[in-house]
Amino acid sequence: PLHDPLAAAVMLRPDLVDLIPARVEVETQGRLTAGMTLLTKADPAAAATRIAIAVDVDAAERFVRERLAGQVGR
């Protein structure tokens, strides 16, 4: 998987993913769940975070490969 390149690609091409507004927190108090990431859908006006729920894999892979190939000849 290309998680890091995908994150960078989305900064340039947000159309590569479907985003939803969400609230993301890390559980710090629970004995059994400490460190667990908690996610709840949020009102777009109140959400500080957007998460990707779908990726156009073919387009994302093509975009990353084209960008990398463009750097090779430089």
PDB file of N, CA, C and O in Angstrom, chain B, residues numbered from 101:
ATOM      1  N   PRO B 101       0.824  -1.208   0.000  1.00  0.00           N
ATOM      2  CA  PRO B 101       0.000   0.000   0.000  1.00  0.00           C
ATOM      3  C   PRO B 101       0.860   1.261   0.000  1.00  0.00           C
ATOM      4  O   PRO B 101       1.981   1.271   0.510  1.00  0.00           O
ATOM      5  N   LEU B 102       0.324   2.291  -0.568  1.00  0.00           N
ATOM      6  CA  LEU B 102       1.045   3.562  -0.678  1.00  0.00           C
ATOM      7  C   LEU B 102       0.441   4.615   0.239  1.00  0.00           C
ATOM      8  O   LEU B 102      -0.017   5.654  -0.237  1.00  0.00           O
ATOM      9  N   HIS B 103       0.433   4.366   1.545  1.00  0.00           N
ATOM     10  CA  HIS B 103      -0.234   5.286   2.469  1.00  0.00           C
ATOM     11  C   HIS B 103       0.405   6.674   2.485  1.00  0.00           C
ATOM     12  O   HIS B 103      -0.302   7.671   2.338  1.00  0.00           O
ATOM     13  N   ASP B 104       1.720   6.762   2.660  1.00  0.00           N
ATOM     14  CA  ASP B 104       2.365   8.072   2.716  1.00  0.00           C
ATOM     15  C   ASP B 104       2.286   8.814   1.384  1.00  0.00           C
ATOM     16  O   ASP B 104       1.941   9.996   1.377  1.00  0.00           O
ATOM     17  N   PRO B 105       2.592   8.170   0.257  1.00  0.00           N
ATOM     18  CA  PRO B 105       2.431   8.877  -1.013  1.00  0.00           C
ATOM     19  C   PRO B 105       0.984   9.291  -1.272  1.00  0.00           C
ATOM     20  O   PRO B 105       0.739  10.332  -1.882  1.00  0.00           O
ATOM     21  N   LEU B 106       0.032   8.492  -0.816  1.00  0.00           N
ATOM     22  CA  LEU B 106      -1.374   8.852  -1.012  1.00  0.00           C
ATOM     23  C   LEU B 106      -1.704  10.121  -0.239  1.00  0.00           C
ATOM     24  O   LEU B 106      -2.386  11.001  -0.765  1.00  0.00           O
ATOM     25  N   ALA B 107      -1.235  10.231   0.991  1.00  0.00           N
ATOM     26  CA  ALA B 107      -1.499  11.436   1.784  1.00  0.00           C
ATOM     27  C   ALA B 107      -0.938  12.670   1.078  1.00  0.00           C
ATOM     28  O   ALA B 107      -1.591  13.713   1.034  1.00  0.00           O
ATOM     29  N   ALA B 108       0.257  12.553   0.534  1.00  0.00           N
ATOM     30  CA  ALA B 108       0.854  13.674  -0.192  1.00  0.00           C
ATOM     31  C   ALA B 108       0.071  13.962  -1.475  1.00  0.00           C
ATOM     32  O   ALA B 108      -0.156  15.122  -1.817  1.00  0.00           O
ATOM     33  N   ALA B 109      -0.337  12.917  -2.179  1.00  0.00           N
ATOM     34  CA  ALA B 109      -1.084  13.096  -3.425  1.00  0.00           C
ATOM     35  C   ALA B 109      -2.411  13.799  -3.179  1.00  0.00           C
ATOM     36  O   ALA B 109      -2.828  14.636  -3.980  1.00  0.00           O
ATOM     37  N   VAL B 110      -3.073  13.469  -2.086  1.00  0.00           N
ATOM     38  CA  VAL B 110      -4.377  14.074  -1.779  1.00  0.00           C
ATOM     39  C   VAL B 110      -4.239  15.571  -1.530  1.00  0.00           C
ATOM     40  O   VAL B 110      -5.177  16.328  -1.780  1.00  0.00           O
ATOM     41  N   MET B 111      -3.084  16.003  -1.043  1.00  0.00           N
ATOM     42  CA  MET B 111      -2.873  17.441  -0.864  1.00  0.00           C
ATOM     43  C   MET B 111      -2.910  18.154  -2.212  1.00  0.00           C
ATOM     44  O   MET B 111      -3.362  19.295  -2.302  1.00  0.00           O
ATOM     45  N   LEU B 112      -2.437  17.487  -3.253  1.00  0.00           N
ATOM     46  CA  LEU B 112      -2.434  18.067  -4.596  1.00  0.00           C
ATOM     47  C   LEU B 112      -3.689  17.727  -5.388  1.00  0.00           C
ATOM     48  O   LEU B 112      -4.127  18.504  -6.236  1.00  0.00           O
ATOM     49  N   ARG B 113      -4.266  16.557  -5.107  1.00  0.00           N
ATOM     50  CA  ARG B 113      -5.439  16.076  -5.851  1.00  0.00           C
ATOM     51  C   ARG B 113      -6.487  15.530  -4.882  1.00  0.00           C
ATOM     52  O   ARG B 113      -6.625  14.312  -4.763  1.00  0.00           O
ATOM     53  N   PRO B 114      -7.225  16.393  -4.187  1.00  0.00           N
ATOM     54  CA  PRO B 114      -8.221  15.916  -3.224  1.00  0.00           C
ATOM     55  C   PRO B 114      -9.322  15.073  -3.858  1.00  0.00           C
ATOM     56  O   PRO B 114     -10.032  14.353  -3.156  1.00  0.00           O
ATOM     57  N   ASP B 115      -9.469  15.156  -5.175  1.00  0.00           N
ATOM     58  CA  ASP B 115     -10.490  14.356  -5.856  1.00  0.00           C
ATOM     59  C   ASP B 115     -10.150  12.866  -5.892  1.00  0.00           C
ATOM     60  O   ASP B 115     -10.977  12.061  -6.320  1.00  0.00           O
ATOM     61  N   LEU B 116      -8.962  12.489  -5.455  1.00  0.00           N
ATOM     62  CA  LEU B 116      -8.577  11.077  -5.447  1.00  0.00           C
ATOM     63  C   LEU B 116      -9.284  10.282  -4.353  1.00  0.00           C
ATOM     64  O   LEU B 116      -9.312   9.052  -4.396  1.00  0.00           O
ATOM     65  N   VAL B 117      -9.849  10.976  -3.383  1.00  0.00           N
ATOM     66  CA  VAL B 117     -10.506  10.297  -2.261  1.00  0.00           C
ATOM     67  C   VAL B 117     -11.862  10.932  -1.969  1.00  0.00           C
ATOM     68  O   VAL B 117     -12.125  12.074  -2.345  1.00  0.00           O
ATOM     69  N   ASP B 118     -12.706  10.174  -1.299  1.00  0.00           N
ATOM     70  CA  ASP B 118     -13.959  10.704  -0.760  1.00  0.00           C
ATOM     71  C   ASP B 118     -13.715  10.992   0.712  1.00  0.00           C
ATOM     72  O   ASP B 118     -13.312  10.104   1.463  1.00  0.00           O
ATOM     73  N   LEU B 119     -13.958  12.233   1.125  1.00  0.00           N
ATOM     74  CA  LEU B 119     -13.702  12.651   2.503  1.00  0.00           C
ATOM     75  C   LEU B 119     -15.004  12.927   3.235  1.00  0.00           C
ATOM     76  O   LEU B 119     -15.971  13.413   2.649  1.00  0.00           O
ATOM     77  N   ILE B 120     -15.014  12.608   4.535  1.00  0.00           N
ATOM     78  CA  ILE B 120     -16.145  12.983   5.385  1.00  0.00           C
ATOM     79  C   ILE B 120     -15.599  13.727   6.598  1.00  0.00           C
ATOM     80  O   ILE B 120     -14.490  13.443   7.050  1.00  0.00           O
ATOM     81  N   PRO B 121     -16.374  14.683   7.132  1.00  0.00           N
ATOM     82  CA  PRO B 121     -15.950  15.367   8.351  1.00  0.00           C
ATOM     83  C   PRO B 121     -16.051  14.404   9.531  1.00  0.00           C
ATOM     84  O   PRO B 121     -16.994  13.618   9.621  1.00  0.00           O
ATOM     85  N   ALA B 122     -15.082  14.472  10.426  1.00  0.00           N
ATOM     86  CA  ALA B 122     -15.085  13.565  11.568  1.00  0.00           C
ATOM     87  C   ALA B 122     -14.367  14.189  12.753  1.00  0.00           C
ATOM     88  O   ALA B 122     -13.568  15.115  12.616  1.00  0.00           O
ATOM     89  N   ARG B 123     -14.679  13.652  13.908  1.00  0.00           N
ATOM     90  CA  ARG B 123     -13.971  14.016  15.129  1.00  0.00           C
ATOM     91  C   ARG B 123     -13.111  12.811  15.493  1.00  0.00           C
ATOM     92  O   ARG B 123     -13.624  11.698  15.610  1.00  0.00           O
ATOM     93  N   VAL B 124     -11.819  13.020  15.673  1.00  0.00           N
ATOM     94  CA  VAL B 124     -10.893  11.937  15.975  1.00  0.00           C
ATOM     95  C   VAL B 124     -10.246  12.226  17.325  1.00  0.00           C
ATOM     96  O   VAL B 124      -9.731  13.318  17.562  1.00  0.00           O
ATOM     97  N   GLU B 125     -10.282  11.230  18.199  1.00  0.00           N
ATOM     98  CA  GLU B 125      -9.671  11.354  19.520  1.00  0.00           C
ATOM     99  C   GLU B 125      -8.877  10.086  19.816  1.00  0.00           C
ATOM    100  O   GLU B 125      -9.148   9.031  19.243  1.00  0.00           O
ATOM    101  N   VAL B 126      -7.902  10.190  20.707  1.00  0.00           N
ATOM    102  CA  VAL B 126      -7.149   9.025  21.157  1.00  0.00           C
ATOM    103  C   VAL B 126      -7.512   8.766  22.607  1.00  0.00           C
ATOM    104  O   VAL B 126      -7.407   9.657  23.449  1.00  0.00           O
ATOM    105  N   GLU B 127      -7.941   7.544  22.898  1.00  0.00           N
ATOM    106  CA  GLU B 127      -8.315   7.142  24.257  1.00  0.00           C
ATOM    107  C   GLU B 127      -7.056   7.073  25.116  1.00  0.00           C
ATOM    108  O   GLU B 127      -6.117   6.346  24.791  1.00  0.00           O
ATOM    109  N   THR B 128      -7.039   7.823  26.199  1.00  0.00           N
ATOM    110  CA  THR B 128      -5.864   7.838  27.075  1.00  0.00           C
ATOM    111  C   THR B 128      -6.153   7.319  28.477  1.00  0.00           C
ATOM    112  O   THR B 128      -5.219   7.121  29.255  1.00  0.00           O
ATOM    113  N   GLN B 129      -7.411   7.093  28.822  1.00  0.00           N
ATOM    114  CA  GLN B 129      -7.765   6.715  30.185  1.00  0.00           C
ATOM    115  C   GLN B 129      -8.074   5.229  30.373  1.00  0.00           C
ATOM    116  O   GLN B 129      -7.874   4.699  31.467  1.00  0.00           O
ATOM    117  N   GLY B 130      -8.546   4.560  29.353  1.00  0.00           N
ATOM    118  CA  GLY B 130      -8.991   3.175  29.504  1.00  0.00           C
ATOM    119  C   GLY B 130      -7.851   2.201  29.742  1.00  0.00           C
ATOM    120  O   GLY B 130      -6.780   2.323  29.147  1.00  0.00           O
ATOM    121  N   ARG B 131      -8.093   1.224  30.626  1.00  0.00           N
ATOM    122  CA  ARG B 131      -7.076   0.202  30.891  1.00  0.00           C
ATOM    123  C   ARG B 131      -6.894  -0.714  29.689  1.00  0.00           C
ATOM    124  O   ARG B 131      -5.771  -1.089  29.349  1.00  0.00           O
ATOM    125  N   LEU B 132      -7.993  -1.071  29.052  1.00  0.00           N
ATOM    126  CA  LEU B 132      -7.931  -2.013  27.945  1.00  0.00           C
ATOM    127  C   LEU B 132      -7.907  -1.336  26.583  1.00  0.00           C
ATOM    128  O   LEU B 132      -7.560  -1.963  25.582  1.00  0.00           O
ATOM    129  N   THR B 133      -8.269  -0.075  26.543  1.00  0.00           N
ATOM    130  CA  THR B 133      -8.357   0.606  25.251  1.00  0.00           C
ATOM    131  C   THR B 133      -7.397   1.784  25.126  1.00  0.00           C
ATOM    132  O   THR B 133      -7.517   2.566  24.183  1.00  0.00           O
ATOM    133  N   ALA B 134      -6.459   1.934  26.039  1.00  0.00           N
ATOM    134  CA  ALA B 134      -5.524   3.060  25.975  1.00  0.00           C
ATOM    135  C   ALA B 134      -4.798   3.054  24.635  1.00  0.00           C
ATOM    136  O   ALA B 134      -4.263   2.030  24.210  1.00  0.00           O
ATOM    137  N   GLY B 135      -4.788   4.192  23.986  1.00  0.00           N
ATOM    138  CA  GLY B 135      -4.143   4.335  22.689  1.00  0.00           C
ATOM    139  C   GLY B 135      -5.060   4.075  21.515  1.00  0.00           C
ATOM    140  O   GLY B 135      -4.664   4.275  20.367  1.00  0.00           O
ATOM    141  N   MET B 136      -6.285   3.632  21.780  1.00  0.00           N
ATOM    142  CA  MET B 136      -7.237   3.356  20.700  1.00  0.00           C
ATOM    143  C   MET B 136      -7.721   4.670  20.089  1.00  0.00           C
ATOM    144  O   MET B 136      -8.001   5.634  20.802  1.00  0.00           O
ATOM    145  N   THR B 137      -7.813   4.692  18.789  1.00  0.00           N
ATOM    146  CA  THR B 137      -8.329   5.861  18.094  1.00  0.00           C
ATOM    147  C   THR B 137      -9.845   5.767  18.016  1.00  0.00           C
ATOM    148  O   THR B 137     -10.393   4.751  17.588  1.00  0.00           O
ATOM    149  N   LEU B 138     -10.517   6.830  18.432  1.00  0.00           N
ATOM    150  CA  LEU B 138     -11.975   6.888  18.409  1.00  0.00           C
ATOM    151  C   LEU B 138     -12.401   7.868  17.331  1.00  0.00           C
ATOM    152  O   LEU B 138     -11.862   8.969  17.226  1.00  0.00           O
ATOM    153  N   LEU B 139     -13.356   7.465  16.546  1.00  0.00           N
ATOM    154  CA  LEU B 139     -13.803   8.277  15.426  1.00  0.00           C
ATOM    155  C   LEU B 139     -15.312   8.400  15.464  1.00  0.00           C
ATOM    156  O   LEU B 139     -16.025   7.406  15.601  1.00  0.00           O
ATOM    157  N   THR B 140     -15.800   9.638  15.341  1.00  0.00           N
ATOM    158  CA  THR B 140     -17.236   9.855  15.227  1.00  0.00           C
ATOM    159  C   THR B 140     -17.478  10.834  14.085  1.00  0.00           C
ATOM    160  O   THR B 140     -16.725  11.788  13.889  1.00  0.00           O
ATOM    161  N   LYS B 141     -18.540  10.577  13.343  1.00  0.00           N
ATOM    162  CA  LYS B 141     -18.915  11.525  12.293  1.00  0.00           C
ATOM    163  C   LYS B 141     -19.278  12.836  12.963  1.00  0.00           C
ATOM    164  O   LYS B 141     -19.806  12.845  14.075  1.00  0.00           O
ATOM    165  N   ALA B 142     -18.998  13.937  12.294  1.00  0.00           N
ATOM    166  CA  ALA B 142     -19.215  15.243  12.900  1.00  0.00           C
ATOM    167  C   ALA B 142     -19.936  16.172  11.935  1.00  0.00           C
ATOM    168  O   ALA B 142     -19.931  15.975  10.720  1.00  0.00           O
ATOM    169  N   ASP B 143     -20.544  17.174  12.511  1.00  0.00           N
ATOM    170  CA  ASP B 143     -21.127  18.257  11.730  1.00  0.00           C
ATOM    171  C   ASP B 143     -19.979  18.927  10.974  1.00  0.00           C
ATOM    172  O   ASP B 143     -18.971  19.274  11.589  1.00  0.00           O
ATOM    173  N   PRO B 144     -20.102  19.116   9.670  1.00  0.00           N
ATOM    174  CA  PRO B 144     -19.008  19.716   8.906  1.00  0.00           C
ATOM    175  C   PRO B 144     -18.498  21.032   9.487  1.00  0.00           C
ATOM    176  O   PRO B 144     -17.303  21.316   9.408  1.00  0.00           O
ATOM    177  N   ALA B 145     -19.374  21.828  10.063  1.00  0.00           N
ATOM    178  CA  ALA B 145     -18.941  23.108  10.634  1.00  0.00           C
ATOM    179  C   ALA B 145     -18.120  22.914  11.899  1.00  0.00           C
ATOM    180  O   ALA B 145     -17.301  23.768  12.239  1.00  0.00           O
ATOM    181  N   ALA B 146     -18.328  21.798  12.606  1.00  0.00           N
ATOM    182  CA  ALA B 146     -17.643  21.566  13.876  1.00  0.00           C
ATOM    183  C   ALA B 146     -16.429  20.653  13.733  1.00  0.00           C
ATOM    184  O   ALA B 146     -15.624  20.557  14.660  1.00  0.00           O
ATOM    185  N   ALA B 147     -16.284  19.995  12.611  1.00  0.00           N
ATOM    186  CA  ALA B 147     -15.209  19.015  12.444  1.00  0.00           C
ATOM    187  C   ALA B 147     -13.885  19.698  12.139  1.00  0.00           C
ATOM    188  O   ALA B 147     -13.805  20.572  11.275  1.00  0.00           O
ATOM    189  N   ALA B 148     -12.854  19.289  12.856  1.00  0.00           N
ATOM    190  CA  ALA B 148     -11.518  19.799  12.592  1.00  0.00           C
ATOM    191  C   ALA B 148     -10.755  18.865  11.655  1.00  0.00           C
ATOM    192  O   ALA B 148      -9.672  19.201  11.177  1.00  0.00           O
ATOM    193  N   THR B 149     -11.323  17.704  11.401  1.00  0.00           N
ATOM    194  CA  THR B 149     -10.646  16.668  10.632  1.00  0.00           C
ATOM    195  C   THR B 149     -11.568  16.123   9.554  1.00  0.00           C
ATOM    196  O   THR B 149     -12.781  16.040   9.742  1.00  0.00           O
ATOM    197  N   ARG B 150     -10.984  15.755   8.432  1.00  0.00           N
ATOM    198  CA  ARG B 150     -11.715  15.015   7.404  1.00  0.00           C
ATOM    199  C   ARG B 150     -10.963  13.713   7.177  1.00  0.00           C
ATOM    200  O   ARG B 150      -9.735  13.702   7.098  1.00  0.00           O
ATOM    201  N   ILE B 151     -11.702  12.622   7.073  1.00  0.00           N
ATOM    202  CA  ILE B 151     -11.060  11.333   6.854  1.00  0.00           C
ATOM    203  C   ILE B 151     -11.497  10.761   5.514  1.00  0.00           C
ATOM    204  O   ILE B 151     -12.617  10.990   5.057  1.00  0.00           O
ATOM    205  N   ALA B 152     -10.597  10.019   4.898  1.00  0.00           N
ATOM    206  CA  ALA B 152     -10.905   9.378   3.621  1.00  0.00           C
ATOM    207  C   ALA B 152     -11.652   8.082   3.881  1.00  0.00           C
ATOM    208  O   ALA B 152     -11.229   7.252   4.687  1.00  0.00           O
ATOM    209  N   ILE B 153     -12.770   7.922   3.185  1.00  0.00           N
ATOM    210  CA  ILE B 153     -13.539   6.687   3.325  1.00  0.00           C
ATOM    211  C   ILE B 153     -13.501   5.850   2.052  1.00  0.00           C
ATOM    212  O   ILE B 153     -13.942   4.701   2.052  1.00  0.00           O
ATOM    213  N   ALA B 154     -12.977   6.415   0.972  1.00  0.00           N
ATOM    214  CA  ALA B 154     -12.843   5.679  -0.284  1.00  0.00           C
ATOM    215  C   ALA B 154     -11.712   6.303  -1.094  1.00  0.00           C
ATOM    216  O   ALA B 154     -11.476   7.510  -1.027  1.00  0.00           O
ATOM    217  N   VAL B 155     -11.025   5.475  -1.852  1.00  0.00           N
ATOM    218  CA  VAL B 155      -9.900   5.920  -2.673  1.00  0.00           C
ATOM    219  C   VAL B 155     -10.106   5.430  -4.102  1.00  0.00           C
ATOM    220  O   VAL B 155     -10.470   4.277  -4.328  1.00  0.00           O
ATOM    221  N   ASP B 156      -9.868   6.315  -5.058  1.00  0.00           N
ATOM    222  CA  ASP B 156      -9.819   5.893  -6.460  1.00  0.00           C
ATOM    223  C   ASP B 156      -8.411   5.334  -6.661  1.00  0.00           C
ATOM    224  O   ASP B 156      -7.493   6.054  -7.051  1.00  0.00           O
ATOM    225  N   VAL B 157      -8.261   4.048  -6.390  1.00  0.00           N
ATOM    226  CA  VAL B 157      -6.944   3.415  -6.347  1.00  0.00           C
ATOM    227  C   VAL B 157      -6.206   3.559  -7.673  1.00  0.00           C
ATOM    228  O   VAL B 157      -5.027   3.914  -7.687  1.00  0.00           O
ATOM    229  N   ASP B 158      -6.873   3.293  -8.771  1.00  0.00           N
ATOM    230  CA  ASP B 158      -6.205   3.371 -10.076  1.00  0.00           C
ATOM    231  C   ASP B 158      -5.705   4.781 -10.361  1.00  0.00           C
ATOM    232  O   ASP B 158      -4.568   4.960 -10.799  1.00  0.00           O
ATOM    233  N   ALA B 159      -6.539   5.775 -10.118  1.00  0.00           N
ATOM    234  CA  ALA B 159      -6.143   7.166 -10.376  1.00  0.00           C
ATOM    235  C   ALA B 159      -5.030   7.601  -9.433  1.00  0.00           C
ATOM    236  O   ALA B 159      -4.110   8.306  -9.848  1.00  0.00           O
ATOM    237  N   ALA B 160      -5.101   7.193  -8.174  1.00  0.00           N
ATOM    238  CA  ALA B 160      -4.075   7.572  -7.199  1.00  0.00           C
ATOM    239  C   ALA B 160      -2.734   6.947  -7.562  1.00  0.00           C
ATOM    240  O   ALA B 160      -1.701   7.616  -7.534  1.00  0.00           O
ATOM    241  N   GLU B 161      -2.756   5.675  -7.899  1.00  0.00           N
ATOM    242  CA  GLU B 161      -1.515   4.999  -8.272  1.00  0.00           C
ATOM    243  C   GLU B 161      -0.918   5.622  -9.529  1.00  0.00           C
ATOM    244  O   GLU B 161       0.291   5.842  -9.604  1.00  0.00           O
ATOM    245  N   ARG B 162      -1.755   5.903 -10.503  1.00  0.00           N
ATOM    246  CA  ARG B 162      -1.291   6.525 -11.748  1.00  0.00           C
ATOM    247  C   ARG B 162      -0.682   7.899 -11.458  1.00  0.00           C
ATOM    248  O   ARG B 162       0.377   8.230 -11.991  1.00  0.00           O
ATOM    249  N   PHE B 163      -1.342   8.698 -10.621  1.00  0.00           N
ATOM    250  CA  PHE B 163      -0.853  10.034 -10.288  1.00  0.00           C
ATOM    251  C   PHE B 163       0.520   9.962  -9.611  1.00  0.00           C
ATOM    252  O   PHE B 163       1.434  10.701  -9.977  1.00  0.00           O
ATOM    253  N   VAL B 164       0.661   9.074  -8.626  1.00  0.00           N
ATOM    254  CA  VAL B 164       1.942   8.950  -7.913  1.00  0.00           C
ATOM    255  C   VAL B 164       3.033   8.486  -8.869  1.00  0.00           C
ATOM    256  O   VAL B 164       4.134   9.037  -8.862  1.00  0.00           O
ATOM    257  N   ARG B 165       2.743   7.483  -9.690  1.00  0.00           N
ATOM    258  CA  ARG B 165       3.747   6.990 -10.643  1.00  0.00           C
ATOM    259  C   ARG B 165       4.162   8.085 -11.636  1.00  0.00           C
ATOM    260  O   ARG B 165       5.346   8.228 -11.940  1.00  0.00           O
ATOM    261  N   GLU B 166       3.200   8.847 -12.135  1.00  0.00           N
ATOM    262  CA  GLU B 166       3.517   9.923 -13.083  1.00  0.00           C
ATOM    263  C   GLU B 166       4.368  10.997 -12.428  1.00  0.00           C
ATOM    264  O   GLU B 166       5.304  11.510 -13.041  1.00  0.00           O
ATOM    265  N   ARG B 167       4.050  11.337 -11.195  1.00  0.00           N
ATOM    266  CA  ARG B 167       4.839  12.355 -10.493  1.00  0.00           C
ATOM    267  C   ARG B 167       6.264  11.862 -10.250  1.00  0.00           C
ATOM    268  O   ARG B 167       7.224  12.611 -10.433  1.00  0.00           O
ATOM    269  N   LEU B 168       6.398  10.611  -9.842  1.00  0.00           N
ATOM    270  CA  LEU B 168       7.733  10.061  -9.605  1.00  0.00           C
ATOM    271  C   LEU B 168       8.514   9.938 -10.909  1.00  0.00           C
ATOM    272  O   LEU B 168       9.705  10.245 -10.942  1.00  0.00           O
ATOM    273  N   ALA B 169       7.873   9.500 -11.970  1.00  0.00           N
ATOM    274  CA  ALA B 169       8.541   9.362 -13.262  1.00  0.00           C
ATOM    275  C   ALA B 169       9.007  10.719 -13.777  1.00  0.00           C
ATOM    276  O   ALA B 169      10.054  10.809 -14.419  1.00  0.00           O
ATOM    277  N   GLY B 170       8.255  11.760 -13.508  1.00  0.00           N
ATOM    278  CA  GLY B 170       8.632  13.102 -13.927  1.00  0.00           C
ATOM    279  C   GLY B 170       9.873  13.607 -13.218  1.00  0.00           C
ATOM    280  O   GLY B 170      10.578  14.469 -13.744  1.00  0.00           O
ATOM    281  N   GLN B 171      10.153  13.083 -12.025  1.00  0.00           N
ATOM    282  CA  GLN B 171      11.324  13.499 -11.260  1.00  0.00           C
ATOM    283  C   GLN B 171      12.587  12.766 -11.700  1.00  0.00           C
ATOM    284  O   GLN B 171      13.692  13.270 -11.498  1.00  0.00           O
ATOM    285  N   VAL B 172      12.442  11.590 -12.295  1.00  0.00           N
ATOM    286  CA  VAL B 172      13.593  10.776 -12.675  1.00  0.00           C
ATOM    287  C   VAL B 172      14.426  11.460 -13.748  1.00  0.00           C
ATOM    288  O   VAL B 172      15.655  11.402 -13.697  1.00  0.00           O
ATOM    289  N   GLY B 173      13.798  12.098 -14.706  1.00  0.00           N
ATOM    290  CA  GLY B 173      14.519  12.722 -15.808  1.00  0.00           C
ATOM    291  C   GLY B 173      15.171  14.046 -15.464  1.00  0.00           C
ATOM    292  O   GLY B 173      15.844  14.635 -16.310  1.00  0.00           O
ATOM    293  N   ARG B 174      14.993  14.520 -14.269  1.00  0.00           N
ATOM    294  CA  ARG B 174      15.545  15.840 -13.905  1.00  0.00           C
ATOM    295  C   ARG B 174      16.967  15.767 -13.454  1.00  0.00           C
ATOM    296  O   ARG B 174      17.562  16.791 -13.117  1.00  0.00           O
TER     297      ARG B 174
END
